[in-house]
Amino acid sequence: MGIFEPYRAIGYITSGVPFSVQRLGTETFLTVTVGKAFQIYNCSKLNLVLIGPQLPKKIRALASYRDFTFAAYGTDIAVFKRAHQVADWSRHSAKVNLLLLFGEHILSVDADGNLFIWAFKGIEDNLAPIGHIKLDANFTPTCLMHPDTYLNKVLIGSQEGSLQLWNISTKKKIYEFKGWNLGICSCVSSPALDVIAVGCADGTIHVHNIRYDEEVVTFKHSARGTVTALSFSTDGQPLLASGGSSGVISIWNLEKKRLQSVIREAHESSIISLHFLANEPVLMSSSADNSIKMWVFDTSDGDPRLLRFRSGHSAPPLCIRFYANGRHILSAGRDRAFRLFSVIQDQQSRELSQGHISKRAKKLRMKEEELKLKPVIALDYAEIRERDWCNVVTCHMDTEQAYVWRLQNFVLGEHILRPCPENPTPVKTCAISACGNFAVLGTAGGWIERFNLQSGISRGSYLDMSIKGAHDGGVVGVACDSTNTLMISAGYNGDVKVWDFKGRELKSRWEIGCTVVKIVYNHLNGLLAAVTDDFLIRLYDVVASRMVRKFEGHTDRITDLCFSEDGKWLLSSSMDGSLRIWDVVLARQIDAVHVDVSITALSLSPNMDVLATTHVDQNGVYLWVNRSIFSGASNVDSFASGKEIVNVRLPSISSVDGSQTADYDKPLVDNANSKDASGSATFINQIPELVTLSLLPKSQWQSLVNLDIIKVRNKPIEHPRKPEKAPFFLPSIPSLSGEILFTPSEDNKHTDAKGNGMEKNDRKFDMPPSPFLHLLQSSAEMKNFSAFTDYIKGLSPSALDMELRMVQIIDDENMQGLDMKPEMISIELLLDYFVYEISYRNNFEFLQAVIRLFLKIHGETIRCDSKLQDKAKKLLEIQSDVWQKIDTLFQRTRCMITFLSNSQF
């Protein structure tokens, strides 16, 4: 698999498939498709509530009913109950394009004109369709609907322009509407009986009475393209909403038979779906621009306003960078949007504001896209100054100035940085100093200038007096060191220069020998990575001005690279579809994966746990997890593929794909972990100076220590009283394991009474051991107490106290026969167990509480037996040694905290 394993994709909201709306109780839920998966949103706040598993092919149609979701992919239909697939219908021979919920049935129509009827009641027992209708050969279905009050009837629209009314019960065609000789793109039923609305390819909307086959009214907006979606209002207002291929939503008044309002720039792409919520003045809309929007009709003039929305990039991202210690990702795409994605909570993702774009677009009668800044080609940030002033700088395509952003308020900053106003050229690269006070910009004309971020004022330029500029050609990269001592720049012609940051004087330079494409500097190790057009990566020591590493392996243009936070890894991506990880210290490639879609940008989180990538023609950001961090492997080599390239699929929308969902109940075994699964000792050897906690609730192991106090506090005041009319219950005997043991009948008592006298003394030896003693003995024989530890961790404090007391020696007056008692063997095994677990430092805090309770109960027995005393001394030595190491770590931390708290900075 490789070091990085596919996790999930973020930034996807919806795709070009109509959504499905359903109401459960007082909540309304919206089901949308995202490529090969589906997502469900709660319409109250448009928050994501469920993500479906990944299907083998892209979803082409969608329907939903209560907990069931029906998704058509290819020639099959998958049936899900919440997020688990319960059935797969496969009878179609062509791609399924339409799905319709029809009572307790699902209607599916494919490209060849086959209509199948499926019943989803008792779906586990019946996977075959209950009906089939073959449409005419010259009839290409495009939309499917059920007219209200028309029992067992469906209306099918065609690309040829005609409509057909079918009875699915008798499987007969009742009537065919001639239509308007135009392709029908959408149709919807109205609140008025017998009336439907039909949208055509030429932009006309026909409100038609299907009972009398008469036209009621016709609306036309030919300038806005095809009518792709329609919806009637159900809250009493006579409104019809229509969406076109140009992204415009039109609101028509049915009483006045005219256009009431137009939502210009509602979406940046074609409208896919429109739906008025039941009995609410709220309109839902979705588009192919990867957005969902809610519009509310509550203004005095009746025009809708945007209530809430969810959106992602409508074009592929160009630049990504992790922000806020890996919790967020800054992303800039070709759609001219600058976004902040949350890795943890999807609701926190948002687009950074570029000012009052909508108001300015209305005044100037321009598109919002034309007023937005051009796509970002480079960015840098300084988290340390987020609360002080603008802390993000961006360079834009073919733009002669750089812009600053205040990320605390998610808005565009007030300053515009214009380098070299006498001879302006497009800004190509930017960098922010480690202190966050200065921004360094490099232009296509070879000019480098420094600006103060707080005031936006220029603080001088970096000049090479021999060429009256910084570089002879364009500047492809600039970087600052961690102490504001050096500034490094690289020119397109292959010259790298090191400048004095404050004095702006040239200190050293060297030639690479070929065209430089990109540079990346690591503050920790002081190494500069340079990408050249010969597909090589060269690492330079900036102070020594010499090359220290050279990595080769890519066979096409290198698109991006980044260092890990500790400077030990270098990650690079290329248009050949490969992602390679280079070990800087060992000077070798440690891992390489190949994806079907080439990576265009990448970023590694500061904690090195998550890798983010963007890909060609993909609108989302894909996340990969570092397996060496999230698993118990001792080294990275157990995951790395070395020089071998491993083919890997892109992460899916859901972190669990369809195959994993099908085997949900089966344990997932990691191949890398199976090598080291010999016991808990292997895992502990990875962290020799630390201890592993049990992760149990604090109350569970604290109650063991204070169990006597809890029992006294919870002691009942009076004895329980027998109720006058007690219900009938089977008499049972309470057991420690919680199992019900019924009392034997009277006949069995008389039958077994004869042998009671002889077996009375030997009963305790012949009785089967409890699960507690059985697991203890079997674990001691295998010398692996993991099963026993899991068992006692699952016991309640009172049950564990009872198990320990059951092996207590009560009649200890006869000390000579003490070694022959079975309780003595159990105590010895418990001491061996404590020695084993403490030596490996497993479940540390839980074992301390258990040992305290054990010594409290059996301390006197241990004092009276020399063999037990030796085992107790061994336990004391191991306990003291482990605690001394832990206490040393605590002491260092206490000293550091005391020093910092008493210091004055």
HELIX and SHEET records of a PDB file:
HELIX    1   1 SER A  222  ARG A  224  5                                   3    
HELIX    2   2 ASP A  346  GLN A  348  5                                   3    
HELIX    3   3 ILE A  357  LEU A  364  1                                   8    
HELIX    4   4 GLU A  368  LEU A  371  1                                   4    
HELIX    5   5 GLU A  383  ARG A  385  5                                   3    
HELIX    6   6 ARG A  627  PHE A  630  1                                   4    
HELIX    7   7 VAL A  636  SER A  638  5                                   3    
HELIX    8   8 GLY A  658  ALA A  662  1                                   5    
HELIX    9   9 ASN A  671  LYS A  675  1                                   5    
HELIX   10  10 SER A  680  ILE A  684  1                                   5    
HELIX   11  11 LYS A  698  VAL A  705  1                                   8    
HELIX   12  12 LEU A  707  ARG A  713  1                                   7    
HELIX   13  13 GLU A  746  THR A  751  1                                   6    
HELIX   14  14 ASN A  756  GLU A  759  1                                   4    
HELIX   15  15 ARG A  763  ASP A  766  1                                   4    
HELIX   16  16 PRO A  771  MET A  782  1                                  12    
HELIX   17  17 SER A  786  LYS A  793  1                                   8    
HELIX   18  18 PRO A  797  MET A  806  1                                  10    
HELIX   19  19 LEU A  818  MET A  820  5                                   3    
HELIX   20  20 PRO A  822  TYR A  840  1                                  19    
HELIX   21  21 PHE A  844  CYS A  864  1                                  21    
HELIX   22  22 SER A  866  ASN A  902  1                                  37    
SHEET    1   A 4 PHE A   4  ILE A  10  0                                        
SHEET    2   A 4 VAL A 621  ASN A 626 -1                                        
SHEET    3   A 4 VAL A 610  HIS A 615 -1                                        
SHEET    4   A 4 ILE A 599  LEU A 604 -1                                        
SHEET    1   B 4 SER A  20  LEU A  24  0                                        
SHEET    2   B 4 GLU A  27  VAL A  34 -1                                        
SHEET    3   B 4 ALA A  37  ASN A  42 -1                                        
SHEET    4   B 4 ASN A  47  ILE A  51 -1                                        
SHEET    1   C 4 ILE A  59  TYR A  65  0                                        
SHEET    2   C 4 PHE A  68  TYR A  73 -1                                        
SHEET    3   C 4 ASP A  76  LYS A  81 -1                                        
SHEET    4   C 4 HIS A  84  TRP A  89 -1                                        
SHEET    1   D 4 VAL A  96  PHE A 102  0                                        
SHEET    2   D 4 HIS A 105  ASP A 110 -1                                        
SHEET    3   D 4 ASN A 114  ALA A 119 -1                                        
SHEET    4   D 4 GLY A 131  LYS A 134 -1                                        
SHEET    1   E 4 PRO A 141  MET A 145  0                                        
SHEET    2   E 4 LYS A 153  SER A 158 -1                                        
SHEET    3   E 4 LEU A 163  ASN A 167 -1                                        
SHEET    4   E 4 LYS A 172  PHE A 177 -1                                        
SHEET    1   F 4 ILE A 184  SER A 189  0                                        
SHEET    2   F 4 VAL A 195  CYS A 200 -1                                        
SHEET    3   F 4 THR A 204  ASN A 209 -1                                        
SHEET    4   F 4 GLU A 214  LYS A 220 -1                                        
SHEET    1   G 4 VAL A 227  PHE A 232  0                                        
SHEET    2   G 4 LEU A 239  GLY A 244 -1                                        
SHEET    3   G 4 ILE A 249  ASN A 253 -1                                        
SHEET    4   G 4 ARG A 258  ILE A 263 -1                                        
SHEET    1   H 4 ILE A 271  PHE A 276  0                                        
SHEET    2   H 4 VAL A 282  SER A 287 -1                                        
SHEET    3   H 4 SER A 291  VAL A 296 -1                                        
SHEET    4   H 4 ARG A 305  SER A 311 -1                                        
SHEET    1   I 4 PRO A 317  TYR A 323  0                                        
SHEET    2   I 4 HIS A 328  GLY A 333 -1                                        
SHEET    3   I 4 PHE A 338  SER A 342 -1                                        
SHEET    4   I 4 ARG A 350  GLU A 351 -1                                        
SHEET    1   J 4 VAL A 376  TYR A 381  0                                        
SHEET    2   J 4 VAL A 392  HIS A 396 -1                                        
SHEET    3   J 4 ALA A 402  ARG A 406 -1                                        
SHEET    4   J 4 VAL A 411  LEU A 417 -1                                        
SHEET    1   K 4 VAL A 427  ILE A 432  0                                        
SHEET    2   K 4 PHE A 438  THR A 443 -1                                        
SHEET    3   K 4 ILE A 448  ASN A 452 -1                                        
SHEET    4   K 4 SER A 458  TYR A 462 -1                                        
SHEET    1   L 4 VAL A 475  CYS A 480  0                                        
SHEET    2   L 4 LEU A 486  GLY A 491 -1                                        
SHEET    3   L 4 ASP A 495  ASP A 500 -1                                        
SHEET    4   L 4 LEU A 506  GLU A 511 -1                                        
SHEET    1   M 4 VAL A 516  TYR A 521  0                                        
SHEET    2   M 4 LEU A 527  THR A 532 -1                                        
SHEET    3   M 4 LEU A 536  ASP A 541 -1                                        
SHEET    4   M 4 ARG A 546  GLU A 552 -1                                        
SHEET    1   N 5 ILE A 558  PHE A 563  0                                        
SHEET    2   N 5 TRP A 569  SER A 574 -1                                        
SHEET    3   N 5 SER A 578  ASP A 583 -1                                        
SHEET    4   N 5 ARG A 588  HIS A 594 -1                                        
SHEET    5   N 5 VAL A 646  ASN A 647  1                                        
SHEET    1   O 2 SER A 732  ILE A 733  0                                        
SHEET    2   O 2 LEU A 741  PHE A 742 -1                                        
END                                                                             
